[in-house]
Amino acid sequence: MIRALPLAAHRLVAAFFVLASVAQVEAAQFTLQQNDGGVTVRVDGQLFTEYRTNIGTKPILWPIIGPDGAQMTRDYPMKDVVGEKHDHFHQRSLWFTYGEVNGIDFWAEPGSYKDGKAPTGKRLGTIVHRDFQKLDASGDSATIVTTNDWLDEAGTKQLEDERRLRFILDGESRAIDFDITLKATAGDVEFGDTKEGAMGTRVPTSMDVTSKLGGAIMNSEGQADEQAWGKPARWVDYHGPVGEQTVGIAVMNHPSSFHYPSRWHVRTYGLFAANPFGLRDFDKQSASPGGYTLRSGESIALRYRFIFHRGDEKSAQIAAAFDRYAAQQK
């Protein structure tokens, strides 16, 4: 015969499960370790990502390890992996840059071209890490704040930025808040209208749609795959197989971000970028020009969240995750 527990016992059991849940949340411990190449981010001793300042022409995050150890971005060109596509040399894991700044291309690199050299008349810029303003690991999150200078081919400064990256857990998913403030500290800055930008990542080859292994793109407006390209959206999710798992990357644009909602330069071959400046390059019928002039002494803030999750956008409840993110004050 099974006896019903008295009320007090029920309360003790409930309290136990609440405490157990809290303990599970509190068990996640983030750590940061600075080194010659940047900063390594770990959670519970396991690699999450590395903020790299010594690769290519811009700071990047690589590698990025998601749920259950899945590699969440393409390794090329930092590392050769069998089966990975070797295209678009400049699409390095996860980055921020733009393709037309005062007439200078910060998106491409010399290695983007067949002979390793830009065509005559093409100006290429570099984003140079200046310093770490803050490195803080406070248990259930970690924060990196950096300052960076955008330089032309002669080393002349065009603007600077401050990046604030916060690493957290979102349920069973890993997440990065990437907030960037662009500052016109060297005169006016003209951001042209181009599709080549800006908050970008390159998904693993096995995940991309054109590999036809199950990869898919879906945005907040219900537009899928090719239909999501160039469209404004609150969030976009790119998911597909990595090894034996189905995993995904959701990128969200916070409502306080400049020119919210961003348009999305998201391609079936694997590029995945949010673009706050491009317009006519996406929509030839647009009556309004894209681009933006940032006047000397002014600044603008761009805010994005990356969620590295299991499954597709439905099983990961990305729409609800966006609502929680959008409710946060920035």
C-alpha positions as YAML, in Angstrom:
chain: A
units: angstrom
residues:
- id: 1
  name: MET
  ca: [0.00, 0.00, 0.00]
- id: 2
  name: ILE
  ca: [1.37, 3.44, -1.02]
- id: 3
  name: ARG
  ca: [0.84, 6.21, 1.50]
- id: 4
  name: ALA
  ca: [0.40, 9.85, 0.54]
- id: 5
  name: LEU
  ca: [3.15, 12.09, 1.81]
- id: 6
  name: PRO
  ca: [2.18, 14.75, 4.34]
- id: 7
  name: LEU
  ca: [2.20, 18.38, 3.15]
- id: 8
  name: ALA
  ca: [5.46, 19.13, 4.94]
- id: 9
  name: ALA
  ca: [7.16, 16.26, 3.14]
- id: 10
  name: HIS
  ca: [5.89, 17.52, -0.22]
- id: 11
  name: ARG
  ca: [7.39, 20.90, 0.55]
- id: 12
  name: LEU
  ca: [10.72, 19.32, 1.42]
- id: 13
  name: VAL
  ca: [10.76, 17.37, -1.84]
- id: 14
  name: ALA
  ca: [9.86, 20.49, -3.84]
- id: 15
  name: ALA
  ca: [12.57, 22.47, -2.05]
- id: 16
  name: PHE
  ca: [15.08, 19.73, -2.83]
- id: 17
  name: PHE
  ca: [14.36, 19.89, -6.56]
- id: 18
  name: VAL
  ca: [14.52, 23.69, -6.58]
- id: 19
  name: LEU
  ca: [17.90, 23.61, -4.82]
- id: 20
  name: ALA
  ca: [19.11, 20.89, -7.19]
- id: 21
  name: SER
  ca: [18.11, 23.00, -10.19]
- id: 22
  name: VAL
  ca: [19.88, 26.05, -8.77]
- id: 23
  name: ALA
  ca: [22.96, 23.95, -8.09]
- id: 24
  name: GLN
  ca: [22.97, 22.78, -11.70]
- id: 25
  name: VAL
  ca: [22.84, 26.38, -12.95]
- id: 26
  name: GLU
  ca: [25.51, 27.50, -10.49]
- id: 27
  name: ALA
  ca: [27.74, 24.58, -11.48]
- id: 28
  name: ALA
  ca: [28.68, 26.28, -14.75]
- id: 29
  name: GLN
  ca: [31.99, 28.07, -14.23]
- id: 30
  name: PHE
  ca: [33.54, 30.28, -16.92]
- id: 31
  name: THR
  ca: [37.25, 31.03, -16.99]
- id: 32
  name: LEU
  ca: [39.42, 33.27, -19.18]
- id: 33
  name: GLN
  ca: [43.09, 32.78, -19.94]
- id: 34
  name: GLN
  ca: [45.04, 35.46, -21.78]
- id: 35
  name: ASN
  ca: [47.89, 34.39, -24.06]
- id: 36
  name: ASP
  ca: [50.03, 35.80, -26.87]
- id: 37
  name: GLY
  ca: [47.30, 35.15, -29.46]
- id: 38
  name: GLY
  ca: [44.34, 36.47, -27.50]
- id: 39
  name: VAL
  ca: [42.07, 34.96, -24.84]
- id: 40
  name: THR
  ca: [40.79, 31.41, -24.31]
- id: 41
  name: VAL
  ca: [37.25, 30.98, -22.95]
- id: 42
  name: ARG
  ca: [36.35, 27.80, -21.07]
- id: 43
  name: VAL
  ca: [33.20, 26.65, -19.32]
- id: 44
  name: ASP
  ca: [33.56, 23.99, -16.63]
- id: 45
  name: GLY
  ca: [37.11, 23.47, -17.87]
- id: 46
  name: GLN
  ca: [36.02, 22.68, -21.45]
- id: 47
  name: LEU
  ca: [36.94, 24.87, -24.41]
- id: 48
  name: PHE
  ca: [34.16, 27.17, -25.60]
- id: 49
  name: THR
  ca: [36.10, 29.48, -27.90]
- id: 50
  name: GLU
  ca: [39.21, 31.59, -28.38]
- id: 51
  name: TYR
  ca: [39.22, 35.31, -29.12]
- id: 52
  name: ARG
  ca: [42.11, 35.55, -31.60]
- id: 53
  name: THR
  ca: [43.96, 38.78, -32.35]
- id: 54
  name: ASN
  ca: [46.81, 37.31, -34.41]
- id: 55
  name: ILE
  ca: [45.06, 35.69, -37.40]
- id: 56
  name: GLY
  ca: [44.35, 37.41, -40.72]
- id: 57
  name: THR
  ca: [43.32, 41.05, -41.00]
- id: 58
  name: LYS
  ca: [40.81, 41.24, -38.14]
- id: 59
  name: PRO
  ca: [40.09, 39.77, -34.69]
- id: 60
  name: ILE
  ca: [38.04, 36.56, -34.84]
- id: 61
  name: LEU
  ca: [36.53, 33.90, -32.60]
- id: 62
  name: TRP
  ca: [37.89, 30.44, -33.48]
- id: 63
  name: PRO
  ca: [37.34, 27.65, -32.80]
- id: 64
  name: ILE
  ca: [33.82, 27.70, -31.36]
- id: 65
  name: ILE
  ca: [32.63, 24.56, -29.59]
- id: 66
  name: GLY
  ca: [28.90, 24.08, -29.10]
- id: 67
  name: PRO
  ca: [26.67, 21.52, -27.38]
- id: 68
  name: ASP
  ca: [28.18, 18.07, -26.91]
- id: 69
  name: GLY
  ca: [31.51, 19.16, -28.37]
- id: 70
  name: ALA
  ca: [30.26, 20.05, -31.86]
- id: 71
  name: GLN
  ca: [32.54, 22.27, -33.96]
- id: 72
  name: MET
  ca: [30.22, 25.18, -34.79]
- id: 73
  name: THR
  ca: [32.15, 27.07, -37.49]
- id: 74
  name: ARG
  ca: [34.30, 26.23, -40.50]
- id: 75
  name: ASP
  ca: [38.02, 25.74, -39.76]
- id: 76
  name: TYR
  ca: [39.33, 26.93, -43.14]
- id: 77
  name: PRO
  ca: [41.57, 28.87, -43.73]
- id: 78
  name: MET
  ca: [43.05, 28.58, -40.24]
- id: 79
  name: LYS
  ca: [43.19, 24.79, -40.49]
- id: 80
  name: ASP
  ca: [42.75, 22.25, -43.30]
- id: 81
  name: VAL
  ca: [40.01, 19.72, -42.59]
- id: 82
  name: VAL
  ca: [39.06, 16.93, -44.99]
- id: 83
  name: GLY
  ca: [35.71, 17.65, -46.63]
- id: 84
  name: GLU
  ca: [35.61, 21.38, -45.91]
- id: 85
  name: LYS
  ca: [35.10, 23.88, -48.72]
- id: 86
  name: HIS
  ca: [38.11, 26.08, -49.49]
- id: 87
  name: ASP
  ca: [36.39, 29.23, -50.72]
- id: 88
  name: HIS
  ca: [36.08, 32.81, -49.48]
- id: 89
  name: PHE
  ca: [39.41, 32.93, -47.66]
- id: 90
  name: HIS
  ca: [38.30, 35.95, -45.62]
- id: 91
  name: GLN
  ca: [35.30, 34.22, -44.01]
- id: 92
  name: ARG
  ca: [37.11, 33.26, -40.82]
- id: 93
  name: SER
  ca: [34.84, 31.48, -38.30]
- id: 94
  name: LEU
  ca: [33.15, 34.47, -36.57]
- id: 95
  name: TRP
  ca: [34.06, 38.13, -37.08]
- id: 96
  name: PHE
  ca: [32.89, 41.73, -37.43]
- id: 97
  name: THR
  ca: [33.96, 43.99, -40.29]
- id: 98
  name: TYR
  ca: [32.55, 45.80, -43.33]
- id: 99
  name: GLY
  ca: [33.24, 45.94, -47.05]
- id: 100
  name: GLU
  ca: [33.03, 49.67, -47.78]
- id: 101
  name: VAL
  ca: [34.37, 52.15, -45.22]
- id: 102
  name: ASN
  ca: [35.59, 55.47, -46.64]
- id: 103
  name: GLY
  ca: [36.04, 53.59, -49.90]
- id: 104
  name: ILE
  ca: [38.20, 50.91, -48.23]
- id: 105
  name: ASP
  ca: [37.33, 47.20, -48.18]
- id: 106
  name: PHE
  ca: [37.76, 45.74, -44.68]
- id: 107
  name: TRP
  ca: [35.78, 42.59, -45.62]
- id: 108
  name: ALA
  ca: [38.17, 40.98, -48.09]
- id: 109
  name: GLU
  ca: [41.82, 40.02, -47.52]
- id: 110
  name: PRO
  ca: [44.77, 39.65, -49.93]
- id: 111
  name: GLY
  ca: [44.25, 35.87, -49.68]
- id: 112
  name: SER
  ca: [40.72, 36.34, -50.99]
- id: 113
  name: TYR
  ca: [42.20, 36.73, -54.48]
- id: 114
  name: LYS
  ca: [43.79, 34.00, -56.61]
- id: 115
  name: ASP
  ca: [47.26, 35.53, -56.64]
- id: 116
  name: GLY
  ca: [47.07, 36.71, -53.03]
- id: 117
  name: LYS
  ca: [46.95, 40.33, -54.14]
- id: 118
  name: ALA
  ca: [44.04, 42.73, -54.54]
- id: 119
  name: PRO
  ca: [43.29, 44.05, -58.04]
- id: 120
  name: THR
  ca: [44.86, 47.36, -59.05]
- id: 121
  name: GLY
  ca: [43.03, 50.25, -57.42]
- id: 122
  name: LYS
  ca: [41.40, 48.05, -54.78]
- id: 123
  name: ARG
  ca: [42.05, 49.33, -51.26]
- id: 124
  name: LEU
  ca: [42.11, 46.81, -48.42]
- id: 125
  name: GLY
  ca: [42.03, 47.72, -44.73]
- id: 126
  name: THR
  ca: [42.90, 45.94, -41.51]
- id: 127
  name: ILE
  ca: [41.31, 45.98, -38.06]
- id: 128
  name: VAL
  ca: [44.08, 45.96, -35.49]
- id: 129
  name: HIS
  ca: [43.55, 44.94, -31.87]
- id: 130
  name: ARG
  ca: [44.80, 47.73, -29.60]
- id: 131
  name: ASP
  ca: [44.09, 46.49, -26.09]
- id: 132
  name: PHE
  ca: [41.92, 44.54, -23.71]
- id: 133
  name: GLN
  ca: [39.94, 46.96, -21.57]
- id: 134
  name: LYS
  ca: [38.39, 44.23, -19.45]
- id: 135
  name: LEU
  ca: [38.74, 40.50, -18.85]
- id: 136
  name: ASP
  ca: [36.31, 39.19, -16.26]
- id: 137
  name: ALA
  ca: [35.11, 35.70, -15.45]
- id: 138
  name: SER
  ca: [32.51, 35.80, -12.69]
- id: 139
  name: GLY
  ca: [31.39, 32.20, -12.45]
- id: 140
  name: ASP
  ca: [28.29, 31.87, -14.63]
- id: 141
  name: SER
  ca: [29.52, 34.28, -17.33]
- id: 142
  name: ALA
  ca: [32.65, 35.81, -18.78]
- id: 143
  name: THR
  ca: [33.25, 39.20, -20.40]
- id: 144
  name: ILE
  ca: [35.89, 40.45, -22.82]
- id: 145
  name: VAL
  ca: [36.05, 44.15, -23.76]
- id: 146
  name: THR
  ca: [38.48, 45.27, -26.47]
- id: 147
  name: THR
  ca: [39.49, 48.39, -28.40]
- id: 148
  name: ASN
  ca: [40.36, 48.11, -32.10]
- id: 149
  name: ASP
  ca: [41.65, 50.50, -34.78]
- id: 150
  name: TRP
  ca: [40.48, 50.37, -38.40]
- id: 151
  name: LEU
  ca: [43.49, 51.24, -40.60]
- id: 152
  name: ASP
  ca: [43.88, 51.81, -44.33]
- id: 153
  name: GLU
  ca: [46.67, 50.28, -46.43]
- id: 154
  name: ALA
  ca: [49.06, 53.03, -45.29]
- id: 155
  name: GLY
  ca: [48.23, 52.55, -41.61]
- id: 156
  name: THR
  ca: [46.08, 55.69, -41.35]
- id: 157
  name: LYS
  ca: [43.26, 55.34, -38.85]
- id: 158
  name: GLN
  ca: [39.71, 55.60, -40.21]
- id: 159
  name: LEU
  ca: [37.72, 54.86, -37.05]
- id: 160
  name: GLU
  ca: [37.85, 52.72, -33.92]
- id: 161
  name: ASP
  ca: [35.52, 50.32, -32.19]
- id: 162
  name: GLU
  ca: [34.85, 48.95, -28.72]
- id: 163
  name: ARG
  ca: [33.70, 45.32, -28.55]
- id: 164
  name: ARG
  ca: [31.99, 43.84, -25.54]
- id: 165
  name: LEU
  ca: [31.64, 40.07, -25.70]
- id: 166
  name: ARG
  ca: [29.74, 38.27, -22.98]
- id: 167
  name: PHE
  ca: [29.79, 34.46, -22.83]
- id: 168
  name: ILE
  ca: [26.87, 32.72, -21.12]
- id: 169
  name: LEU
  ca: [24.77, 29.56, -21.07]
- id: 170
  name: ASP
  ca: [21.18, 29.75, -22.33]
- id: 171
  name: GLY
  ca: [19.61, 26.57, -21.02]
- id: 172
  name: GLU
  ca: [21.40, 23.72, -22.79]
- id: 173
  name: SER
  ca: [22.86, 26.11, -25.38]
- id: 174
  name: ARG
  ca: [26.01, 28.21, -25.33]
- id: 175
  name: ALA
  ca: [25.65, 31.88, -26.20]
- id: 176
  name: ILE
  ca: [27.71, 34.97, -26.99]
- id: 177
  name: ASP
  ca: [26.44, 38.53, -26.76]
- id: 178
  name: PHE
  ca: [28.51, 40.57, -29.23]
- id: 179
  name: ASP
  ca: [27.99, 44.32, -28.77]
- id: 180
  name: ILE
  ca: [30.11, 46.69, -30.83]
- id: 181
  name: THR
  ca: [30.29, 50.49, -30.71]
- id: 182
  name: LEU
  ca: [31.71, 52.17, -33.83]
- id: 183
  name: LYS
  ca: [33.35, 55.51, -33.05]
- id: 184
  name: ALA
  ca: [34.28, 58.27, -35.50]
- id: 185
  name: THR
  ca: [37.48, 59.37, -33.74]
- id: 186
  name: ALA
  ca: [39.40, 60.31, -36.91]
- id: 187
  name: GLY
  ca: [36.85, 62.36, -38.87]
- id: 188
  name: ASP
  ca: [33.65, 61.45, -40.67]
- id: 189
  name: VAL
  ca: [33.17, 57.79, -41.60]
- id: 190
  name: GLU
  ca: [31.22, 56.80, -44.70]
- id: 191
  name: PHE
  ca: [29.73, 53.30, -44.65]
- id: 192
  name: GLY
  ca: [28.77, 52.47, -48.22]
- id: 193
  name: ASP
  ca: [25.87, 50.37, -49.47]
- id: 194
  name: THR
  ca: [27.26, 46.88, -49.96]
- id: 195
  name: LYS
  ca: [26.14, 43.38, -49.13]
- id: 196
  name: GLU
  ca: [29.63, 42.56, -47.80]
- id: 197
  name: GLY
  ca: [29.14, 42.86, -44.06]
- id: 198
  name: ALA
  ca: [29.14, 42.89, -41.20]
- id: 199
  name: MET
  ca: [28.49, 40.63, -38.15]
- id: 200
  name: GLY
  ca: [29.52, 37.39, -39.79]
- id: 201
  name: THR
  ca: [30.07, 33.70, -39.26]
- id: 202
  name: ARG
  ca: [30.78, 30.78, -41.60]
- id: 203
  name: VAL
  ca: [28.98, 27.54, -40.75]
- id: 204
  name: PRO
  ca: [30.63, 24.11, -41.09]
- id: 205
  name: THR
  ca: [30.48, 22.68, -44.63]
- id: 206
  name: SER
  ca: [28.33, 19.75, -43.51]
- id: 207
  name: MET
  ca: [25.74, 22.22, -42.16]
- id: 208
  name: ASP
  ca: [25.40, 24.44, -45.23]
- id: 209
  name: VAL
  ca: [22.34, 24.08, -47.43]
- id: 210
  name: THR
  ca: [24.15, 23.43, -50.72]
- id: 211
  name: SER
  ca: [25.90, 20.38, -49.28]
- id: 212
  name: LYS
  ca: [22.42, 18.74, -49.22]
- id: 213
  name: LEU
  ca: [23.05, 16.85, -46.01]
- id: 214
  name: GLY
  ca: [20.12, 18.38, -44.16]
- id: 215
  name: GLY
  ca: [21.24, 21.98, -43.65]
- id: 216
  name: ALA
  ca: [18.56, 24.67, -43.55]
- id: 217
  name: ILE
  ca: [18.08, 28.40, -43.00]
- id: 218
  name: MET
  ca: [15.01, 29.89, -41.31]
- id: 219
  name: ASN
  ca: [14.35, 33.46, -40.18]
- id: 220
  name: SER
  ca: [11.90, 35.11, -37.79]
- id: 221
  name: GLU
  ca: [9.59, 36.02, -40.69]
- id: 222
  name: GLY
  ca: [9.21, 32.41, -41.86]
- id: 223
  name: GLN
  ca: [11.49, 32.82, -44.90]
- id: 224
  name: ALA
  ca: [13.68, 29.80, -45.61]
- id: 225
  name: ASP
  ca: [16.97, 29.11, -47.38]
- id: 226
  name: GLU
  ca: [17.43, 31.40, -50.46]
- id: 227
  name: GLN
  ca: [14.35, 33.43, -49.51]
- id: 228
  name: ALA
  ca: [16.05, 34.66, -46.33]
- id: 229
  name: TRP
  ca: [18.86, 36.40, -48.22]
- id: 230
  name: GLY
  ca: [18.81, 40.18, -47.99]
- id: 231
  name: LYS
  ca: [15.61, 40.30, -45.95]
- id: 232
  name: PRO
  ca: [15.20, 42.24, -42.67]
- id: 233
  name: ALA
  ca: [14.58, 39.91, -39.74]
- id: 234
  name: ARG
  ca: [14.79, 39.86, -35.95]
- id: 235
  name: TRP
  ca: [16.74, 36.61, -36.01]
- id: 236
  name: VAL
  ca: [18.02, 33.97, -38.40]
- id: 237
  name: ASP
  ca: [18.81, 30.33, -37.64]
- id: 238
  name: TYR
  ca: [21.18, 28.12, -39.64]
- id: 239
  name: HIS
  ca: [21.16, 24.45, -38.65]
- id: 240
  name: GLY
  ca: [22.26, 21.08, -39.97]
- id: 241
  name: PRO
  ca: [24.42, 18.05, -39.28]
- id: 242
  name: VAL
  ca: [27.85, 18.16, -37.66]
- id: 243
  name: GLY
  ca: [29.12, 14.63, -37.19]
- id: 244
  name: GLU
  ca: [26.30, 12.54, -35.78]
- id: 245
  name: GLN
  ca: [24.40, 15.53, -34.39]
- id: 246
  name: THR
  ca: [22.02, 18.16, -35.70]
- id: 247
  name: VAL
  ca: [23.07, 21.53, -34.30]
- id: 248
  name: GLY
  ca: [22.45, 25.14, -35.17]
- id: 249
  name: ILE
  ca: [23.50, 28.76, -34.84]
- id: 250
  name: ALA
  ca: [20.88, 31.41, -34.20]
- id: 251
  name: VAL
  ca: [21.91, 35.06, -34.57]
- id: 252
  name: MET
  ca: [19.63, 37.67, -33.02]
- id: 253
  name: ASN
  ca: [19.54, 41.43, -33.49]
- id: 254
  name: HIS
  ca: [18.62, 43.39, -30.36]
- id: 255
  name: PRO
  ca: [15.86, 46.03, -30.85]
- id: 256
  name: SER
  ca: [18.18, 48.75, -29.49]
- id: 257
  name: SER
  ca: [20.73, 48.01, -32.22]
- id: 258
  name: PHE
  ca: [21.41, 50.63, -34.92]
- id: 259
  name: HIS
  ca: [19.16, 50.17, -37.98]
- id: 260
  name: TYR
  ca: [17.21, 47.33, -36.34]
- id: 261
  name: PRO
  ca: [16.26, 44.95, -37.80]
- id: 262
  name: SER
  ca: [19.37, 44.14, -39.80]
- id: 263
  name: ARG
  ca: [19.22, 42.72, -43.28]
- id: 264
  name: TRP
  ca: [20.91, 39.34, -43.63]
- id: 265
  name: HIS
  ca: [23.67, 38.33, -46.02]
- id: 266
  name: VAL
  ca: [22.96, 34.66, -45.39]
- id: 267
  name: ARG
  ca: [23.92, 32.24, -48.15]
- id: 268
  name: THR
  ca: [23.12, 28.61, -48.82]
- id: 269
  name: TYR
  ca: [26.85, 27.92, -49.31]
- id: 270
  name: GLY
  ca: [27.49, 28.74, -45.63]
- id: 271
  name: LEU
  ca: [28.03, 32.49, -45.12]
- id: 272
  name: PHE
  ca: [25.83, 33.91, -42.35]
- id: 273
  name: ALA
  ca: [26.05, 37.67, -41.73]
- id: 274
  name: ALA
  ca: [23.89, 40.50, -40.35]
- id: 275
  name: ASN
  ca: [24.21, 43.76, -42.29]
- id: 276
  name: PRO
  ca: [22.94, 47.09, -40.88]
- id: 277
  name: PHE
  ca: [24.13, 49.26, -43.80]
- id: 278
  name: GLY
  ca: [23.38, 47.41, -47.06]
- id: 279
  name: LEU
  ca: [20.09, 48.11, -48.81]
- id: 280
  name: ARG
  ca: [20.13, 48.56, -52.60]
- id: 281
  name: ASP
  ca: [22.77, 45.83, -52.87]
- id: 282
  name: PHE
  ca: [20.07, 43.51, -51.50]
- id: 283
  name: ASP
  ca: [17.03, 45.15, -53.02]
- id: 284
  name: LYS
  ca: [17.63, 46.74, -56.43]
- id: 285
  name: GLN
  ca: [14.10, 48.21, -56.38]
- id: 286
  name: SER
  ca: [14.66, 50.17, -53.18]
- id: 287
  name: ALA
  ca: [13.87, 53.85, -53.52]
- id: 288
  name: SER
  ca: [16.15, 54.70, -50.61]
- id: 289
  name: PRO
  ca: [19.94, 54.45, -50.61]
- id: 290
  name: GLY
  ca: [21.70, 52.33, -48.02]
- id: 291
  name: GLY
  ca: [24.89, 53.22, -46.23]
- id: 292
  name: TYR
  ca: [25.39, 55.74, -43.46]
- id: 293
  name: THR
  ca: [27.62, 58.69, -42.64]
- id: 294
  name: LEU
  ca: [28.92, 58.64, -39.09]
- id: 295
  name: ARG
  ca: [29.92, 62.20, -38.26]
- id: 296
  name: SER
  ca: [33.16, 63.02, -36.50]
- id: 297
  name: GLY
  ca: [32.85, 62.54, -32.73]
- id: 298
  name: GLU
  ca: [29.70, 60.42, -32.98]
- id: 299
  name: SER
  ca: [29.16, 56.71, -32.41]
- id: 300
  name: ILE
  ca: [26.63, 53.97, -33.13]
- id: 301
  name: ALA
  ca: [26.00, 50.68, -31.31]
- id: 302
  name: LEU
  ca: [25.28, 47.30, -32.89]
- id: 303
  name: ARG
  ca: [24.08, 44.42, -30.72]
- id: 304
  name: TYR
  ca: [23.80, 40.73, -31.54]
- id: 305
  name: ARG
  ca: [23.42, 37.43, -29.70]
- id: 306
  name: PHE
  ca: [24.73, 34.12, -31.04]
- id: 307
  name: ILE
  ca: [23.13, 30.95, -29.69]
- id: 308
  name: PHE
  ca: [24.84, 27.62, -30.42]
- id: 309
  name: HIS
  ca: [22.18, 24.97, -29.90]
- id: 310
  name: ARG
  ca: [21.07, 21.39, -30.47]
- id: 311
  name: GLY
  ca: [18.46, 20.62, -33.13]
- id: 312
  name: ASP
  ca: [16.61, 23.10, -35.36]
- id: 313
  name: GLU
  ca: [15.09, 26.48, -34.52]
- id: 314
  name: LYS
  ca: [11.85, 24.89, -33.30]
- id: 315
  name: SER
  ca: [13.33, 22.32, -30.93]
- id: 316
  name: ALA
  ca: [15.74, 24.98, -29.61]
- id: 317
  name: GLN
  ca: [12.79, 27.40, -29.09]
- id: 318
  name: ILE
  ca: [14.65, 30.24, -30.78]
- id: 319
  name: ALA
  ca: [11.58, 32.50, -31.06]
- id: 320
  name: ALA
  ca: [11.13, 32.39, -27.27]
- id: 321
  name: ALA
  ca: [14.87, 32.89, -26.75]
- id: 322
  name: PHE
  ca: [14.68, 36.02, -28.89]
- id: 323
  name: ASP
  ca: [11.81, 37.38, -26.81]
- id: 324
  name: ARG
  ca: [13.90, 36.98, -23.65]
- id: 325
  name: TYR
  ca: [16.88, 38.65, -25.31]
- id: 326
  name: ALA
  ca: [14.80, 41.52, -26.73]
- id: 327
  name: ALA
  ca: [13.35, 42.23, -23.26]
- id: 328
  name: GLN
  ca: [16.81, 42.92, -21.85]
- id: 329
  name: GLN
  ca: [17.74, 46.56, -21.41]
- id: 330
  name: LYS
  ca: [20.82, 47.58, -23.38]
...
